[in-house]
Amino acid sequence: MDPQRFRDAYQKLQLLDDRMTYKVKPRPGGALTRPNPEQLEAAMRDLAGYTVELKEIVHELFLAIGGQAKA
């Protein structure tokens, strides 16, 4: 395992969580009104960005776990 790469990937995960999770997390009780198309589009963009970045971080974690530590 490459501990530095693992720490870097974990740090990226923490930054993603701090920056984006509140945007994609469902609100308790749900919405009282139906969103308009612009709001739906913005929510879809946020969710798509979150998903892609999360996939990249998971990929980096797998590489860190399977990799060798640098000398």
N, C-alpha and C positions, 0 to 999 in steps of 0.2 A: 504494500500500500504506500502511496505517496502522501505523507501527512500534510505537506504544505499545500498541495493541490486540493486535498480534502478540506482544509481550513478555508482556502480561497472560495471553494464552491459553497461551503456553509455560510460564509460571509455574504456571498451573492444572494443566497436564499433568504437570509435575514433582511437584507436590503429590499428585496422584492416584497417580502412580507410587510415591512414598514411602509413601503411606497404604494402598494397596490391592493393588498388584501381587503382593506375597508371598501374599496370600489366594487369588488366582485362578491363580497359576502352578502348573503340575503339578510334583509332587515327583519327583525322580529315583528310579527304581526302583518307583514306584507304591506304593499302600497295601498293607499286609499283611493287613488285615481289611476286611470290607465295612462301609461306613458305615451307621448306623441312619437311619431317616427324619428325625429331628431334625437330624442332621449334614448330610444331603442338602439339607434345607430351608434351613439356614443357608448352605451353599455356594451354593445357587441364588440366595438373596437377595444375597450378596456379588457374585456374577457379574452379576446384573441391575443392581445399583447401579453397578458398574464400567462396564458397557456403556452405560448411559444417560449417565453423566457423561462418558465418552469421546466419545460422539456429540455432546454439547453443546460440548465443547472443540474437536472437529473443525469443527463449524459455526462457532464463533467464529473459528477460524483462517481458514476460507474468507472470512468477512466481513472479517477484517483484511487478507487478501491482496487482496481486490477493492475495499476501501475507499480513501478518500482520507485523507491525513494531515491531522490537525487543525491549524489555524493557530495 
